[in-house]
Amino acid sequence: MVGVTWVDEISARADALLPDYVAAYFRGSAGGGECLREGLAAWEDLRLRPSVLHDTSTLRTEVEVLGTRVRTPVLVAPMAQQVAAQPEGEVLTGRAVAEHGSLLGLSTNTGVHFEDVAATGAPWWYQVYVMQDRSLTQRLVERATAAGARALTLTVDTTALAPALPGIEPTEWPDTYRKARVVNLTPEEVEASGPHGLRSAEDLTPDVIGWLRELSGLPVAVKGVLTARDARRCVDAGADAVIVSTHGGRRLGTSVTSAAALPEVVAEVGTEVEVHVDSGIRAGHHVVAALALGARAVHVGRPVMWGLASGGAEGVSAVLGRLNEELVTTLRQMGLGDVADLRPGDVTRRP
Ligand SMILES: Cc1cc2nc3c(=O)[nH]c(=O)nc-3n(C[C@H](O)[C@H](O)[C@H](O)COP(=O)(O)O)c2cc1C
């Protein structure tokens, strides 16, 4: 087992600064936390197979994600309630993302205006939770598109999130936090939507993918896919990417891990669309293993939130900087000069 890591140190600093209920919400996991623990261990259980006689005089980490070129395949996952980590929320996260040439996922449950996120200069994807009143989702998608979102991330794995996660709707949260979902809507729109309009829809089927593509003209990445069968259903319905994700172990305690699910999803749809992955990525060698298994990019969640909580934009920058340094070091140690050279054969399971 690994000892205390730099991520553990940052998370401890964040916990010490945050109210208990916020710290618990950030850390939270479903069930008995099996998927969270195993999701971290699954990346650690992979072993890399170094190679020789490749030109490593320059090391390349650039990739293209749904038409946007980024300097690093380490992207930032959409996370709600960043205003609970720092009042300026994603404005600070976005500044660090821009500095590192990465890409920001912006949650439906952001507490920040789209235009302020866009002003950070970071490329961003708008993460969609489809609401029971679909006209609200339509308004938000139209506004995010107008503000410059490069793609939509449709999150489809949260049917049971609220009951699974203690503290997700804590009654003691200040109003500003609970209003996160509505900050980019007008009070009239919220009023008109009725008592359940803002709740997430529970009747989603694959046709929602085409609806969002048509509405926005943007590519759609479907987040929360864990099986080849679902990946196929998403691609057949028009998805431009799938994101293999357990929601950071927050969906189902006894879920399969992202590292275990990634190969079958890549085998099913990897030649047709981009496959991305998140949940449990904490080190450069995890990024290398994920890319070798066929991921175009990885998305990092909690470490970024803990960086934000403990150090604002500088804290996020430290997290992204460290992960990118480790990525470059691991790539060099692998004997490879470009992330594009990684292949499934470069990874094996720990004996
Ligand atoms: C505090 C928190 C809030 C999150 N909010 C959202 C959200 O609003 N939308 C979404 O699609 N995923 C959300 N996620 C899931 C992340 O996008 C991502 O899948 C997960 O954090 C990755 O796992 P990791 O934290 O182990 O890196 C959230 C995760 C955390 C920890």
The ligand as a Gaussian input file, in Angstrom:
#p B3LYP/6-31G(d) Opt

LIG

0 1
 C      -17.796000      17.351000      -4.508000
 C      -18.116000      16.715000      -5.837000
 C      -19.118000      17.256000      -6.621000
 C      -19.394000      16.682000      -7.872000
 N      -20.352000      17.258000      -8.653000
 C      -20.583000      16.762000      -9.890000
 C      -21.518000      17.394000     -10.757000
 O      -22.127000      18.392000     -10.413000
 N      -21.687000      16.859000     -11.979000
 C      -21.008000      15.745000     -12.402000
 O      -21.192000      15.289000     -13.529000
 N      -20.122000      15.131000     -11.599000
 C      -19.884000      15.620000     -10.373000
 N      -18.954000      15.011000      -9.554000
 C      -18.193000      13.867000     -10.067000
 C      -16.925000      14.326000     -10.781000
 O      -17.215000      14.964000     -11.998000
 C      -15.982000      13.146000     -11.098000
 O      -16.710000      12.154000     -11.789000
 C      -15.351000      12.518000      -9.867000
 O      -15.091000      13.471000      -8.862000
 C      -14.037000      11.868000     -10.272000
 O      -13.506000      11.157000      -9.221000
 P      -12.329000      11.687000      -8.267000
 O      -12.945000      12.680000      -7.333000
 O      -11.881000      10.450000      -7.591000
 O      -11.248000      12.297000      -9.135000
 C      -18.672000      15.552000      -8.311000
 C      -17.676000      15.028000      -7.496000
 C      -17.383000      15.595000      -6.277000
 C      -16.293000      15.005000      -5.442000

